Every structure is written in structure tokens, then in C-alpha cells.
């Protein structure tokens, strides 16, 4: 997908959000990222994350940890620099690991996708940026940005050099049915997942008891992780268990002008950029135009 977008564009940045660190060998990640960085002439960024721990057994991989992500980031940087690596660590055991095709362009920046404060601190210490999870409120993004920048400063890095990307699920000028799929069903697919739902609610300061209503909804019976077990249209009904203010505070629904104002609010809270999610690029075009007209 990234290769296709790189080949069809000349100016935009292209990146992953996110790849699961444990499902690919570091040498494979290094090769893919270096290839895309070369193809795009420096427009690629590598987004990594831990993924859902509950899915690790079905994937046949160990559970990724913050320590293994930090180790992987170190390995990738050294491979791109042409170093030979022989060591054991949280990401695995390696003997004379090297990457022959050292990229001519500068190595791609690495962003960490995370939710909790420990992940934010790791992003500030080690990574080039952070990609925040959808459905965080403006206030939660402000708190997250503060953690990232404080950790960067304590590590002797320039806190303003760490890019903070806020992911905003957006439904601009969409029909009710399309909004249900783009926002409400998507929200269920996040909040229904144990641990993930709790983290999102905690970061936002919302009522944890709502999660039980989502998970006990009839459409969720026996679903496991719903996003992998059923199509999104079947998740719409369970969204009725979620307070409407959660959508108002954690997403952007309404006119393109209103959605643009929501984007501005997240930027004002400390995000360097906002990733519009849920709506297609064509559906989001009005938000971009409205944003350019804001004072």
C-alpha cells in the first residue's frame, strides 16, 4: 500500500500506522522501510506499536513490550548506519546481523503508536514522534503531549523536535448511516476490547462502567475481539450503549467547518498534526478547505 501511494504521489509523506513489532524480523522491517524511504526520496515514516496482546497467541508471536520496541528501534537505527549487530535483548537474539543496502537517503523517522503514559515517555526518549490513539479528548491529547515533551527534555533531546500526531475520527457532512460506520461502529471496535477500552476511558477521565454495557450488548455475545470477528455494520447497534458526549468529545461529527474547528482544537492542545481517520480522503477534502479558512 505504501509503495502504491509513493508511486502515485510526489509531495505527501507516506507512513505506516502501525506495524506490529513482533510480526516481522528487524531485518525485514529495516529493508522495507529503507526501500520505501529511497522510493519516496525521503517522504516515508515508520510507525510501530505493540498491537493487541490478546492477538499475539493467534499470530504465533510473543507479546510485544515497550522494552522490545525500544530495542527494535535501536537495532533499526544501527542497521541503517551499516553496523553489524550481535547481541541478545527484549526484541530477540541476533548474531552478526547486518543490512548490506544501507540507504543513501537519511534513515526514515520512527514514530511510536501508544496510549499510556509509559509509552508516551518512551516516545519522548527514543522515537522521532508519537501517533496517538483515536478517541482521545482534546484534554487527553494535551496531557499526552506534555508527557512526551517532558520525557524528551529529560533525555537531553529537543522536546519540540518530537512530532505529536493526534488521530481524529472524522465524519464531515456524512449521512447518518455513513457516520455510524465511520465513527460509532469504529468506536465500538476499540472500546469493546478489554484493556484497550479501559486505557482509553482512563486517559479521557470517562465512566469505566459504560464499558460493561458495550461488552454485554447482544451483538457482542461471543464476539471475542469484535473488529476481527464481524463486519463493522454489525457493530453499529452496540454503539447505543455509549454516551453521545463520548463521540462529541473524542471525534469530529458534523459540518466540515465544525470538523475543522475540532482539528484546530487538537493542534492548540499540543499536537503538531492531525491524522483524519474514518472518512475517506475525498470525504475529508471539505475539512481541509474549511481549515485553511480559519482565522
Secondary structure per residue as TSV (DSSP state, phi and psi in degrees):
chain	resnum	aa	ss	phi	psi
A	1	X	-	360.0	-46.0
A	2	X	H	-63.2	-40.3
A	3	X	H	-62.2	-38.6
A	4	X	H	-65.4	-43.3
A	5	X	H	-67.4	-41.7
A	6	X	H	-59.2	-42.6
A	7	X	H	-69.6	-22.3
A	8	X	H	-99.3	-0.5
A	9	X	-	-132.8	167.4
A	10	X	S	-130.2	-17.7
A	11	X	S	-120.2	-33.4
A	12	X	S	-76.0	152.7
A	13	X	-	-79.7	149.2
A	14	X	E	-129.3	134.6
A	15	X	E	-155.1	173.0
A	16	X	-	-100.5	140.6
A	17	X	S	-152.6	82.4
A	18	X	-	-138.4	161.0
A	19	X	E	-99.0	147.1
A	20	X	E	-83.3	121.3
A	21	X	G	-57.0	-37.2
A	22	X	G	-80.7	-11.2
A	23	X	G	-90.2	-4.6
A	24	X	S	-135.4	141.7
A	25	X	-	-66.3	144.3
A	26	X	H	-53.8	-34.4
A	27	X	H	-66.6	-35.4
A	28	X	H	-67.4	-43.4
A	29	X	H	-61.4	-44.5
A	30	X	H	-60.5	-42.6
A	31	X	H	-67.6	-45.6
A	32	X	H	-62.2	-46.4
A	33	X	H	-66.4	-41.1
A	34	X	H	-65.2	-38.6
A	35	X	H	-62.8	-46.7
A	36	X	H	-67.8	-35.0
A	37	X	H	-64.9	-39.3
A	38	X	H	-69.8	-45.2
A	39	X	H	-60.7	-37.9
A	40	X	T	-89.9	-2.2
A	41	X	T	56.4	47.2
A	42	X	S	90.3	16.8
A	43	X	-	-100.7	2.3
A	44	X	E	-94.2	146.3
A	45	X	E	-132.8	144.5
A	46	X	E	-103.1	112.9
A	47	X	E	-101.2	127.6
A	48	X	E	-126.4	157.7
A	49	X	E	-158.2	175.2
A	50	X	-	-81.7	-23.0
A	51	X	-	72.2	-170.4
A	52	X	-	-90.7	122.2
A	53	X	G	-59.6	-31.3
A	54	X	G	-66.8	-20.9
A	55	X	G	-88.3	-13.9
A	56	X	H	-55.6	-45.9
A	57	X	H	-60.9	-39.3
A	58	X	H	-70.6	-21.8
A	59	X	H	-88.7	-10.6
A	60	X	T	74.5	26.3
A	61	X	-	-126.4	160.3
A	62	X	-	-73.8	161.8
A	63	X	-	-71.3	126.1
A	64	X	-	-70.2	146.1
A	65	X	-	-127.1	168.2
A	66	X	H	-62.7	-34.7
A	67	X	H	-65.2	-41.1
A	68	X	H	-69.9	-32.2
A	69	X	H	-67.5	-41.2
A	70	X	H	-64.1	-41.9
A	71	X	H	-64.2	-43.3
A	72	X	H	-61.3	-43.0
A	73	X	H	-59.7	-41.2
A	74	X	H	-64.2	-43.1
A	75	X	H	-61.9	-45.9
A	76	X	H	-60.5	-45.3
A	77	X	H	-61.7	-40.1
A	78	X	H	-73.4	-34.7
A	79	X	H	-63.4	-44.7
A	80	X	H	-65.3	-23.1
A	81	X	T	-86.7	-2.0
A	82	X	T	89.9	11.3
A	83	X	-	-78.1	154.4
A	84	X	-	-100.2	132.2
A	85	X	E	-118.9	125.2
A	86	X	E	-132.9	106.8
A	87	X	E	-169.8	165.2
A	88	X	E	-117.5	145.0
A	89	X	E	-168.6	-172.4
A	90	X	T	-59.7	-25.7
A	91	X	T	-89.3	-5.8
A	92	X	E	137.7	-175.3
A	93	X	E	-112.5	128.0
A	94	X	E	-131.4	140.0
A	95	X	E	-130.6	116.4
A	96	X	E	53.5	42.6
A	97	X	E	-76.9	128.2
A	98	X	-	-149.5	161.5
A	99	X	-	-122.7	110.2
A	100	X	S	-72.1	-37.3
A	101	X	S	-90.0	71.2
A	102	X	-	-62.1	127.0
A	103	X	-	-63.9	137.0
A	104	X	S	-71.1	-37.5
A	105	X	S	-74.1	167.6
A	106	X	-	-62.3	147.5
A	107	X	-	-57.6	149.9
A	108	X	-	-68.1	143.4
A	109	X	E	-66.5	150.9
A	110	X	E	-115.4	126.9
A	111	X	E	-111.7	145.5
A	112	X	E	-106.8	127.5
A	113	X	E	-91.4	122.1
A	114	X	E	-157.2	171.6
A	115	X	-	-125.8	-49.7
A	116	X	S	-79.2	167.2
A	117	X	H	-63.3	-34.6
A	118	X	H	-65.8	-39.5
A	119	X	H	-66.1	-39.7
A	120	X	H	-60.9	-43.0
A	121	X	H	-64.7	-39.6
A	122	X	H	-61.9	-42.7
A	123	X	H	-59.0	-41.7
A	124	X	H	-67.0	-35.3
A	125	X	H	-78.6	-36.0
A	126	X	H	-122.2	-39.4
A	127	X	-	-92.5	170.5
A	128	X	S	-90.1	-13.8
A	129	X	E	-170.1	173.2
A	130	X	E	-133.4	139.7
A	131	X	E	-110.2	113.1
A	132	X	E	-81.9	149.7
A	133	X	-	-70.1	147.6
A	134	X	T	-58.6	158.3
A	135	X	T	69.4	27.9
A	136	X	-	-91.2	141.1
A	137	X	-	-73.9	168.5
A	138	X	H	-58.3	-42.1
A	139	X	H	-65.3	-38.8
A	140	X	H	-66.5	-37.6
A	141	X	H	-65.7	-40.1
A	142	X	H	-61.1	-42.8
A	143	X	H	-66.2	-39.8
A	144	X	H	-64.6	-44.3
A	145	X	H	-60.5	-38.9
A	146	X	H	-64.3	-40.4
A	147	X	H	-64.2	-45.5
A	148	X	H	-59.6	-49.0
A	149	X	H	-70.8	-34.7
A	150	X	H	-66.1	-41.9
A	151	X	H	-64.4	-39.6
A	152	X	H	-63.0	-43.6
A	153	X	H	-63.0	-43.1
A	154	X	H	-65.7	-26.7
A	155	X	T	-86.9	3.5
A	156	X	T	80.3	19.0
A	157	X	S	-103.1	162.1
A	158	X	-	-75.7	111.8
A	159	X	G	-62.8	-27.9
A	160	X	G	-79.4	-10.9
A	161	X	G	-83.2	-14.2
A	162	X	S	-84.8	117.4
A	163	X	E	-80.5	132.5
A	164	X	E	-113.0	117.0
A	165	X	E	-108.9	118.5
A	166	X	E	-95.6	126.4
A	167	X	E	-92.7	118.8
A	168	X	E	-118.0	112.6
A	169	X	E	-70.8	124.2
A	170	X	E	-128.0	137.9
A	171	X	E	-133.3	80.1
A	172	X	E	-89.0	120.1
A	173	X	T	54.9	36.6
A	174	X	-	-99.0	155.6
A	175	X	-	-65.9	164.6
A	176	X	H	-60.5	-42.5
A	177	X	H	-64.9	-41.2
A	178	X	H	-69.3	-36.7
A	179	X	H	-64.5	-39.4
A	180	X	I	-57.3	-43.1
A	181	X	I	-73.7	-42.2
A	182	X	I	-72.0	-33.4
A	183	X	I	-117.9	-60.0
A	184	X	I	-67.8	-47.9
A	185	X	H	-65.1	-36.7
A	186	X	H	-63.0	-40.1
A	187	X	H	-62.2	-42.8
A	188	X	H	-59.1	-40.7
A	189	X	H	-63.8	-22.4
A	190	X	H	-90.0	-53.9
A	191	X	H	-70.5	-20.9
A	192	X	T	-72.3	-23.8
A	193	X	S	-76.9	126.2
A	194	X	T	-65.5	143.3
A	195	X	T	81.3	-52.0
A	196	X	H	-63.5	-47.6
A	197	X	H	-59.6	-42.7
A	198	X	H	-62.7	-40.5
A	199	X	H	-65.0	-42.9
A	200	X	H	-63.5	-45.4
A	201	X	H	-63.5	-41.5
A	202	X	H	-63.8	-44.4
A	203	X	H	-62.8	-32.2
A	204	X	H	-89.8	-11.4
A	205	X	T	71.4	32.0
A	206	X	-	-93.5	178.6
A	207	X	-	-82.1	115.2
A	208	X	T	-64.4	-26.4
A	209	X	T	-66.1	-20.9
A	210	X	H	-62.5	-31.2
A	211	X	H	-60.1	-36.2
A	212	X	H	-62.8	-38.0
A	213	X	H	-66.3	-36.9
A	214	X	H	-66.4	-46.3
A	215	X	H	-74.0	-23.9
A	216	X	T	-94.0	0.7
A	217	X	S	-59.9	143.2
A	218	X	G	-53.2	-33.7
A	219	X	G	-72.5	-14.0
A	220	X	G	-93.8	-5.3
A	221	X	T	-58.1	120.8
A	222	X	T	68.2	17.4
A	223	X	-	-77.9	-23.2
A	224	X	S	68.5	-126.1
A	225	X	S	-89.9	104.8
A	226	X	H	-58.7	-35.8
A	227	X	H	-63.8	-25.0
A	228	X	H	-100.6	-5.7
A	229	X	H	-107.0	-19.0
A	230	X	S	-152.0	155.9
A	231	X	-	-67.5	157.3
A	232	X	G	-63.4	-31.9
A	233	X	G	-64.4	-22.0
A	234	X	G	-79.8	-10.2
A	235	X	G	-90.6	-10.5
A	236	X	T	-59.7	-44.6
A	237	X	G	-60.2	-36.2
A	238	X	G	-67.4	-18.2
A	239	X	G	-66.2	-17.2
A	240	X	G	-65.6	-16.4
A	241	X	G	-81.7	-6.5
A	242	X	S	-98.8	136.7
A	243	X	-	-62.1	141.1
A	244	X	H	-61.8	-29.6
A	245	X	H	-67.8	-21.2
A	246	X	H	-64.1	-39.1
A	247	X	H	-70.8	-39.2
A	248	X	H	-66.6	-36.4
A	249	X	H	-88.6	-25.5
A	250	X	H	-109.7	-4.2
A	251	X	S	-138.4	-170.2
A	252	X	E	-134.0	108.7
A	253	X	E	-126.9	132.9
A	254	X	E	136.1	-148.4
A	255	X	-	-70.4	160.7
A	256	X	H	-59.9	-36.3
A	257	X	H	-63.2	-44.3
A	258	X	H	-63.9	-43.2
A	259	X	H	-63.3	-37.1
A	260	X	H	-63.7	-37.6
A	261	X	H	-66.6	-33.8
A	262	X	H	-66.0	-41.2
A	263	X	H	-57.5	-47.1
A	264	X	H	-60.7	-35.3
A	265	X	H	-65.1	-40.5
A	266	X	H	-69.3	-37.9
A	267	X	H	-64.2	-39.0
A	268	X	H	-66.8	-22.1
A	269	X	T	-84.3	-4.6
A	270	X	T	123.2	-5.2
A	271	X	-	-73.4	143.7
A	272	X	S	-86.7	-26.5
A	273	X	E	-156.2	161.2
A	274	X	E	-122.3	126.3
A	275	X	E	-93.3	112.5
A	276	X	E	-78.0	126.3
A	277	X	E	-128.2	151.9
A	278	X	S	98.5	-58.4
A	279	X	S	-83.5	152.8
A	280	X	-	-74.3	165.1
A	281	X	H	-55.5	-41.3
A	282	X	H	-64.5	-40.6
A	283	X	H	-68.7	-27.1
A	284	X	H	-88.8	-6.6
A	285	X	H	-59.0	-36.5
A	286	X	H	-65.0	-31.8
A	287	X	H	-65.8	-42.5
A	288	X	H	-62.7	-44.2
A	289	X	H	-64.2	-42.5
A	290	X	H	-65.2	-36.0
A	291	X	H	-65.0	-39.3
A	292	X	H	-66.1	-19.3
A	293	X	T	-93.6	-4.6
A	294	X	-	-67.9	145.0
A	295	X	-	-66.3	360.0
